[in-house]
Amino acid sequence: MSNSTESSLYNFALPTPPSPPPEPETFNEKPVTQQKQTQKSQIAKRLLATRPLITRWANVIQRLLKELDGRDKIMKIIQYFIKILLHYKLVKAKHFSTITSHFSMTRKLLRLGTAIGPIRELSPLKNSIPSTLITLNALVNNVSDDVFCLYKLGVFGSKLGAISERISAYCWFAGILIDLREGAANMSKLQAKATKDNDAELKQKIHVAEISIIKLLMDAVFCACDIWPPRQAAAIQAWSGFLSGALAGCKLCIKFSD
């Protein structure tokens, strides 16, 4: 082999392999850990911040369940919500119709004996004639409700039960109109005070008065369907009964949250 050939072999340069790709930069684990700890602390702070609110509403619900009126309103909301579902055929009628009838009977039993209140207030010598008539209307309404409840229990016959139901409807409707008149007068007084004094407590009283008036209007619609039943009486009473119960429950929640 010649020297030129030998030198050319030695001068031959092998191709250099490509350099390996740079390794990805490793993230520092410390900031990630700190970020997780910060998120945990923020969640803990939020939970601590919501704890007083949860405790407050738990106390409100507890007081609602303790009060007779609170239990009645809770059952009324459930009862008429199920009736709405039944009207639109969203649940099985065979099962849920029995539940609504049980709620209705339980609420009647809870209100049994409420005629004692008007009897104690009835004093023709001390009260004026309009006040006495209002108390008499409430007394007849409560007594007829009790008679109808006893009819449902099987104590009285169907004839007396039908009469008591009719009397109760008319007396209740008259009582609603009286309460609406008093509510409107109370609202005007509160609004007159609100123009002079910008008080938070006064604003809350106005808000409660507004709820009371709307609730009474829902009761009036419900009761009117019993006296003058329209074609869609079932749907109207389901919605008006549900809204009336919800508004009454809202009033109690405001009262118990103070």
Secondary structure, DSSP 8 states (H G I E B T S, - for coil): --HHHHHHHHH-----------------HHHHHHHHHHHHHHHHHHHHHHHHHHHHHHHHHHHHHHSHHHHHHHHHHHHHHHHHHHHTT-S-HHHHHHHHHHHHHHHHHHTTTTTHHHHHH--TTTS-HHHHHHHHHHHHHHHHHHHHHHHHTTSS-HHHHHHHHHHHHHHHHHHHHHHHHHHHHHHHHHHHHHHH---HHHHHHHHHHHHHHHHHHHHHHHHHHHHS--TTHHHHHHHHHHHHHHHHHHHHHHHHH-
